[in-house]
Amino acid sequence: MENEVKKVFIFDDNQEILDLCTLILEEAGYSVKTSTTSNDIIAQVISFMPNLILMDNWLPDLGGIEATKAIKTHKLLNHIPVVYFSANSEISNLATQAGADNYLSKPFDIQDLEEIVKKEINSDTI
Protein backbone atom coordinates (compact mmCIF):
# COMPACT_ATOMS: atom_id res chain seq x y z
CA MET A 1 0.00 0.00 0.00
CA GLU A 2 2.91 2.30 0.78
CA ASN A 3 4.21 2.04 -2.80
CA GLU A 4 0.89 2.90 -4.37
CA VAL A 5 1.28 5.68 -6.94
CA LYS A 6 -0.44 8.82 -5.71
CA LYS A 7 -2.77 10.55 -8.15
CA VAL A 8 -3.12 14.27 -8.79
CA PHE A 9 -5.94 15.79 -10.84
CA ILE A 10 -5.22 19.28 -12.18
CA PHE A 11 -7.96 21.62 -13.38
CA ASP A 12 -6.73 24.64 -15.33
CA ASP A 13 -7.88 26.37 -18.51
CA ASN A 14 -4.26 27.03 -19.53
CA GLN A 15 -2.80 24.06 -21.41
CA GLU A 16 0.78 25.26 -20.85
CA ILE A 17 0.25 25.24 -17.06
CA LEU A 18 -1.26 21.75 -17.30
CA ASP A 19 1.68 20.50 -19.37
CA LEU A 20 4.23 22.05 -17.00
CA CYS A 21 2.55 20.68 -13.86
CA THR A 22 2.16 17.26 -15.45
CA LEU A 23 5.84 17.17 -16.35
CA ILE A 24 6.93 18.25 -12.85
CA LEU A 25 4.59 15.89 -10.99
CA GLU A 26 5.12 12.84 -13.20
CA GLU A 27 8.86 13.39 -12.79
CA ALA A 28 8.26 13.34 -9.01
CA GLY A 29 6.47 9.98 -9.34
CA TYR A 30 2.79 10.97 -9.38
CA SER A 31 0.10 9.83 -11.77
CA VAL A 32 -1.47 12.96 -13.27
CA LYS A 33 -4.76 13.66 -15.02
CA THR A 34 -5.70 17.09 -16.33
CA SER A 35 -8.80 18.91 -17.47
CA THR A 36 -9.35 22.35 -18.98
CA THR A 37 -12.98 22.48 -17.90
CA SER A 38 -15.07 22.02 -14.80
CA ASN A 39 -17.93 20.46 -16.78
CA ASP A 40 -19.29 17.41 -14.94
CA ILE A 41 -16.75 18.08 -12.20
CA ILE A 42 -18.05 15.27 -9.97
CA ALA A 43 -18.01 12.67 -12.77
CA GLN A 44 -14.51 13.77 -13.81
CA VAL A 45 -13.14 13.43 -10.27
CA ILE A 46 -14.92 10.11 -9.57
CA SER A 47 -13.50 8.62 -12.78
CA PHE A 48 -9.93 9.18 -11.51
CA MET A 49 -10.35 9.30 -7.69
CA PRO A 50 -7.20 11.36 -7.11
CA ASN A 51 -5.32 11.78 -3.83
CA LEU A 52 -5.14 15.52 -4.51
CA ILE A 53 -6.79 18.12 -6.73
CA LEU A 54 -5.14 21.31 -7.99
CA MET A 55 -7.90 23.77 -8.87
CA ASP A 56 -7.46 26.92 -10.91
CA ASN A 57 -9.73 29.89 -10.18
CA TRP A 58 -10.55 30.75 -13.81
CA LEU A 59 -12.25 27.72 -15.28
CA PRO A 60 -14.79 27.73 -18.09
CA ASP A 61 -18.36 26.92 -17.09
CA LEU A 62 -18.50 26.30 -13.35
CA GLY A 63 -15.42 28.20 -12.15
CA GLY A 64 -12.93 27.12 -9.52
CA ILE A 65 -14.90 28.23 -6.47
CA GLU A 66 -18.09 26.43 -7.46
CA ALA A 67 -16.17 23.37 -8.66
CA THR A 68 -14.31 23.16 -5.33
CA LYS A 69 -17.54 23.59 -3.36
CA ALA A 70 -19.13 20.78 -5.40
CA ILE A 71 -16.24 18.45 -4.55
CA LYS A 72 -16.16 19.45 -0.89
CA THR A 73 -19.89 18.84 -0.43
CA HIS A 74 -19.90 15.45 -2.19
CA LYS A 75 -19.85 12.52 0.25
CA LEU A 76 -17.51 10.37 -1.87
CA LEU A 77 -15.07 13.19 -2.62
CA ASN A 78 -15.03 15.58 0.34
CA HIS A 79 -11.95 13.87 1.87
CA ILE A 80 -9.77 14.74 -1.16
CA PRO A 81 -7.53 17.75 -0.46
CA VAL A 82 -8.00 20.61 -2.90
CA VAL A 83 -5.17 23.09 -3.49
CA TYR A 84 -6.46 26.26 -5.05
CA PHE A 85 -4.02 27.84 -7.46
CA SER A 86 -4.33 31.13 -9.20
CA ALA A 87 -2.53 34.31 -10.20
CA ASN A 88 -5.26 36.30 -8.45
CA SER A 89 -3.91 38.55 -5.69
CA GLU A 90 -6.89 37.56 -3.53
CA ILE A 91 -6.03 33.87 -3.69
CA SER A 92 -6.18 33.23 0.06
CA ASN A 93 -9.69 34.73 0.20
CA LEU A 94 -10.76 32.78 -2.88
CA ALA A 95 -9.38 29.54 -1.44
CA THR A 96 -11.26 30.14 1.82
CA GLN A 97 -14.45 31.01 -0.05
CA ALA A 98 -14.14 27.80 -2.10
CA GLY A 99 -13.44 25.64 0.94
CA ALA A 100 -10.04 24.57 -0.42
CA ASP A 101 -7.50 22.95 1.90
CA ASN A 102 -4.58 25.06 0.76
CA TYR A 103 -3.49 27.40 -2.00
CA LEU A 104 -0.55 28.15 -4.27
CA SER A 105 -0.01 31.47 -6.01
CA LYS A 106 0.91 31.59 -9.68
CA PRO A 107 3.51 31.96 -10.93
CA PHE A 108 4.89 29.35 -8.57
CA ASP A 109 8.28 27.90 -7.91
CA ILE A 110 8.63 24.24 -8.94
CA GLN A 111 9.87 23.37 -5.47
CA ASP A 112 6.82 25.06 -3.89
CA LEU A 113 4.52 23.00 -6.12
CA GLU A 114 6.27 19.75 -5.19
CA GLU A 115 6.25 20.61 -1.48
CA ILE A 116 2.57 21.54 -1.30
CA VAL A 117 1.55 18.44 -3.28
CA LYS A 118 3.63 16.19 -1.02
CA LYS A 119 2.29 17.86 2.14
CA GLU A 120 -1.37 17.64 1.10
CA ILE A 121 -1.14 14.10 -0.28
CA ASN A 122 0.47 12.90 2.94
CA SER A 123 -2.38 14.45 4.91
CA ASP A 124 -4.85 12.41 2.82
CA THR A 125 -5.17 9.49 5.17
CA ILE A 126 -8.60 7.97 5.14
ZAROLO-764271 format. One record per atom (N, C-alpha, C, O): residue in one letter; x negated, y, z. Coordinates in steps of 0.1 Angstrom, whole numbers, padded with zeros to 4 digits, always signed. Layout:
AXYZ;...
END
This chain:
M-0008-0012+0000;M+0000+0000+0000;M-0009+0013+0000;M-0005+0023-0006;E-0020+0012+0007;E-0029+0023+0008;E-0035+0027-0006;E-0037+0039-0008;N-0036+0017-0015;N-0042+0020-0028;N-0032+0024-0039;N-0035+0026-0050;E-0020+0025-0034;E-0009+0029-0044;E-0012+0043-0050;E-0015+0052-0042;V-0010+0044-0063;V-0013+0057-0069;V-0002+0066-0066;V+0010+0063-0067;K-0005+0078-0061;K+0004+0088-0057;K+0009+0096-0070;K+0001+0098-0079;K+0022+0099-0070;K+0028+0106-0082;K+0032+0120-0079;K+0037+0124-0069;V+0028+0129-0089;V+0031+0143-0088;V+0040+0147-0100;V+0036+0144-0111;F+0051+0153-0098;F+0059+0158-0108;F+0058+0173-0109;F+0060+0180-0099;I+0054+0178-0120;I+0052+0193-0122;I+0063+0199-0131;I+0065+0195-0142;F+0070+0209-0126;F+0080+0216-0134;F+0074+0230-0137;F+0072+0238-0127;D+0072+0233-0149;D+0067+0246-0153;D+0071+0249-0168;D+0070+0239-0176;D+0075+0261-0171;D+0079+0264-0185;D+0067+0267-0194;D+0068+0268-0206;N+0055+0267-0188;N+0043+0270-0195;N+0035+0257-0198;N+0029+0251-0189;Q+0035+0253-0211;Q+0028+0241-0214;Q+0013+0240-0211;Q+0008+0230-0207;E+0007+0252-0212;E-0008+0253-0209;E-0010+0250-0194;E-0020+0243-0190;I-0001+0255-0185;I-0002+0252-0171;I+0000+0237-0168;I-0007+0231-0160;L+0010+0232-0175;L+0013+0217-0173;L+0001+0209-0177;L-0003+0200-0170;D-0005+0213-0189;D-0017+0205-0194;D-0029+0206-0184;D-0035+0196-0181;L-0031+0218-0179;L-0042+0220-0170;L-0040+0213-0157;L-0049+0206-0152;C-0028+0214-0151;C-0025+0207-0139;C-0026+0192-0140;C-0031+0185-0132;T-0021+0187-0152;T-0022+0173-0155;T-0036+0168-0155;T-0040+0158-0149;L-0044+0175-0162;L-0058+0172-0163;L-0065+0171-0150;L-0072+0162-0147;I-0063+0182-0142;I-0069+0183-0129;I-0065+0171-0120;I-0073+0164-0113;L-0051+0169-0119;L-0046+0159-0110;L-0048+0145-0114;L-0051+0136-0106;E-0048+0142-0127;E-0051+0128-0132;E-0066+0125-0129;E-0069+0114-0126;E-0074+0135-0131;E-0089+0134-0128;E-0091+0130-0113;E-0100+0123-0109;A-0082+0136-0105;A-0083+0133-0090;A-0076+0120-0086;A-0075+0117-0074;G-0070+0113-0096;G-0065+0100-0093;G-0050+0099-0092;G-0044+0089-0088;Y-0043+0110-0095;Y-0028+0110-0094;Y-0021+0106-0107;Y-0027+0108-0118;S-0009+0101-0106;S-0001+0098-0118;S+0008+0111-0119;S+0014+0115-0109;V+0008+0117-0131;V+0015+0130-0133;V+0026+0129-0143;V+0024+0123-0154;K+0037+0135-0140;K+0048+0137-0150;K+0051+0152-0151;K+0050+0158-0140;T+0054+0157-0162;T+0057+0171-0163;T+0070+0173-0170;T+0075+0165-0178;S+0076+0185-0168;S+0088+0189-0175;S+0088+0204-0176;S+0084+0211-0167;T+0093+0209-0188;T+0094+0224-0190;T+0107+0229-0187;T+0110+0241-0189;T+0116+0220-0182;T+0130+0225-0179;T+0135+0219-0166;T+0131+0208-0162;S+0145+0226-0160;S+0151+0220-0148;S+0164+0214-0151;S+0172+0211-0142;N+0167+0212-0164;N+0179+0205-0168;N+0180+0191-0161;N+0170+0184-0160;D+0191+0187-0156;D+0193+0174-0149;D+0182+0172-0139;D+0176+0161-0139;I+0179+0182-0131;I+0167+0181-0122;I+0168+0168-0113;I+0158+0162-0111;I+0179+0165-0108;I+0181+0153-0100;I+0177+0140-0108;I+0170+0132-0103;A+0183+0139-0119;A+0180+0127-0128;A+0165+0126-0131;A+0159+0115-0131;Q+0159+0138-0135;Q+0145+0138-0138;Q+0137+0133-0126;Q+0128+0125-0128;V+0139+0138-0114;V+0131+0134-0103;V+0134+0120-0099;V+0124+0113-0096;I+0146+0115-0099;I+0149+0101-0096;I+0142+0091-0105;I+0138+0081-0101;S+0141+0095-0118;S+0135+0086-0128;S+0120+0084-0125;S+0114+0074-0130;F+0114+0093-0118;F+0099+0092-0115;F+0096+0089-0100;F+0086+0083-0097;M+0105+0094-0091;M+0104+0093-0077;M+0089+0097-0073;M+0082+0088-0068;P+0086+0109-0074;P+0072+0114-0071;P+0070+0115-0056;P+0079+0115-0048;N+0057+0115-0052;N+0053+0118-0038;N+0053+0133-0035;N+0053+0137-0024;L+0052+0141-0046;L+0051+0155-0045;L+0057+0162-0058;L+0056+0156-0069;I+0063+0173-0056;I+0068+0181-0067;I+0061+0195-0067;I+0061+0202-0056;L+0056+0199-0078;L+0051+0213-0080;L+0062+0220-0088;L+0065+0216-0099;M+0068+0231-0083;M+0079+0238-0089;M+0076+0252-0092;M+0072+0260-0083;D+0077+0255-0105;D+0075+0269-0109;D+0087+0277-0106;D+0098+0272-0105;N+0086+0290-0104;N+0097+0299-0102;N+0105+0301-0115;N+0118+0300-0114;W+0099+0304-0126;W+0105+0307-0138;W+0108+0295-0146;W+0099+0291-0154;L+0119+0289-0145;L+0123+0277-0153;L+0135+0280-0161;L+0145+0286-0155;P+0135+0276-0173;P+0148+0277-0181;P+0159+0270-0174;P+0157+0260-0167;D+0171+0275-0176;D+0184+0269-0171;D+0185+0272-0156;D+0190+0282-0152;L+0182+0262-0148;L+0185+0263-0133;L+0176+0273-0126;L+0181+0280-0117;G+0163+0273-0129;G+0154+0282-0122;G+0148+0274-0110;G+0155+0265-0104;G+0136+0278-0106;G+0129+0271-0095;G+0136+0271-0082;G+0136+0260-0075;I+0142+0282-0078;I+0149+0282-0065;I+0161+0272-0064;I+0162+0264-0055;E+0169+0273-0074;E+0181+0264-0075;E+0177+0250-0076;E+0183+0241-0070;A+0166+0247-0084;A+0162+0234-0087;A+0156+0228-0073;A+0159+0216-0070;T+0149+0236-0066;T+0143+0232-0053;T+0154+0229-0043;T+0154+0219-0036;K+0164+0238-0043;K+0175+0236-0034;K+0183+0223-0037;K+0187+0216-0028;A+0184+0220-0050;A+0191+0208-0054;A+0184+0195-0049;A+0190+0186-0044;I+0171+0196-0050;I+0162+0185-0046;I+0163+0183-0030;I+0165+0172-0025;K+0162+0195-0024;K+0162+0195-0009;K+0175+0191-0002;K+0176+0188+0009;T+0186+0192-0010;T+0199+0188-0004;T+0204+0175-0009;T+0215+0170-0006;H+0195+0168-0017;H+0199+0154-0022;H+0194+0144-0012;H+0182+0144-0009;K+0202+0135-0008;K+0199+0125+0002;K+0187+0116-0002;K+0180+0111+0007;L+0186+0113-0014;L+0175+0104-0019;L+0162+0111-0021;L+0151+0105-0021;L+0163+0124-0022;L+0151+0132-0026;L+0146+0142-0016;L+0135+0147-0017;N+0154+0145-0006;N+0150+0156+0003;N+0137+0154+0011;N+0132+0163+0018;H+0132+0141+0012;H+0120+0139+0019;H+0107+0142+0010;H+0096+0143+0016;I+0109+0145-0003;I+0098+0147-0012;I+0093+0162-0010;I+0101+0171-0011;P+0080+0164-0006;P+0075+0177-0005;P+0076+0185-0018;P+0072+0180-0028;V+0080+0197-0017;V+0080+0206-0029;V+0071+0218-0026;V+0072+0225-0017;V+0061+0219-0035;V+0052+0231-0035;V+0056+0241-0046;V+0056+0237-0058;Y+0060+0252-0041;Y+0065+0263-0051;Y+0052+0269-0056;Y+0044+0273-0049;F+0052+0271-0070;F+0040+0278-0075;F+0044+0288-0085;F+0052+0285-0095;S+0039+0300-0084;S+0043+0311-0092;S+0033+0323-0092;S+0025+0324-0082;A+0034+0331-0102;A+0025+0343-0102;A+0033+0355-0095;A+0027+0366-0094;N+0045+0352-0091;N+0053+0363-0084;N+0046+0367-0071;N+0042+0359-0063;S+0045+0380-0069;S+0039+0385-0057;S+0047+0382-0044;S+0042+0383-0033;E+0060+0379-0046;E+0069+0376-0035;E+0070+0360-0033;E+0080+0356-0028;I+0059+0353-0037;I+0060+0339-0037;I+0064+0333-0023;I+0071+0323-0023;S+0059+0338-0012;S+0062+0332+0001;S+0077+0334+0004;S+0083+0325+0009;N+0082+0345+0000;N+0097+0347+0002;N+0105+0338-0007;N+0115+0332-0003;L+0101+0337-0019;L+0108+0328-0029;L+0107+0313-0024;L+0117+0306-0025;A+0095+0309-0019;A+0094+0295-0014;A+0103+0293-0003;A+0109+0282-0002;T+0104+0303+0006;T+0113+0301+0018;T+0127+0301+0014;T+0135+0292+0019;Q+0131+0310+0005;Q+0145+0310-0001;Q+0148+0297-0007;Q+0160+0292-0006;A+0139+0291-0014;A+0141+0278-0021;A+0142+0266-0012;A+0147+0256-0015;G+0135+0268+0000;G+0134+0256+0009;G+0122+0248+0006;G+0122+0236+0010;A+0112+0253-0001;A+0100+0246-0004;A+0092+0243+0008;A+0093+0250+0018;D+0083+0233+0008;D+0075+0229+0019;D+0062+0238+0020;D+0056+0240+0030;N+0058+0243+0008;N+0046+0251+0008;N+0046+0259-0005;N+0055+0257-0013;Y+0036+0267-0007;Y+0035+0274-0020;Y+0021+0276-0024;Y+0011+0276-0016;L+0019+0279-0037;L+0006+0281-0043;L+0007+0293-0053;L+0015+0292-0062;S-0001+0303-0051;S+0000+0315-0060;S-0008+0312-0073;S-0018+0306-0073;K-0002+0316-0084;K-0009+0316-0097;K-0015+0330-0099;K-0009+0340-0095;P-0027+0331-0106;P-0035+0320-0109;P-0041+0313-0097;P-0044+0320-0087;F-0044+0300-0097;F-0049+0294-0086;F-0063+0288-0089;F-0066+0285-0100;D-0070+0285-0078;D-0083+0279-0079;D-0080+0264-0080;D-0072+0259-0073;I-0088+0257-0088;I-0086+0242-0089;I-0087+0235-0076;I-0080+0226-0073;Q-0097+0240-0068;Q-0099+0234-0055;Q-0086+0236-0046;Q-0083+0227-0038;D-0080+0248-0047;D-0068+0251-0039;D-0057+0241-0043;D-0050+0236-0035;L-0056+0239-0056;L-0045+0230-0061;L-0048+0216-0056;L-0038+0210-0050;E-0060+0211-0057;E-0063+0198-0052;E-0060+0196-0037;E-0055+0186-0032;E-0064+0207-0029;E-0063+0206-0015;E-0048+0206-0011;E-0044+0199-0002;I-0040+0215-0017;I-0026+0215-0013;I-0018+0203-0017;I-0010+0198-0010;V-0022+0197-0028;V-0016+0184-0033;V-0019+0173-0023;V-0010+0166-0019;K-0032+0172-0020;K-0036+0162-0010;K-0029+0164+0003;K-0025+0154+0009;K-0029+0176+0008;K-0023+0179+0021;K-0008+0175+0022;K-0003+0168+0031;E-0001+0179+0011;E+0014+0176+0011;E+0017+0162+0008;E+0026+0156+0014;I+0009+0155+0000;I+0011+0141-0003;I+0009+0133+0010;I+0016+0123+0013;N-0002+0136+0017;N-0005+0129+0029;N+0006+0131+0040;N+0006+0123+0050;S+0013+0142+0039;S+0024+0144+0049;S+0037+0137+0045;S+0046+0137+0053;D+0037+0131+0033;D+0048+0124+0028;D+0049+0110+0033;D+0047+0100+0026;T+0051+0108+0046;T+0052+0095+0052;T+0066+0092+0056;T+0072+0100+0064;I+0072+0082+0050;I+0086+0080+0051;I+0088+0069+0062;I+0099+0065+0065;
END
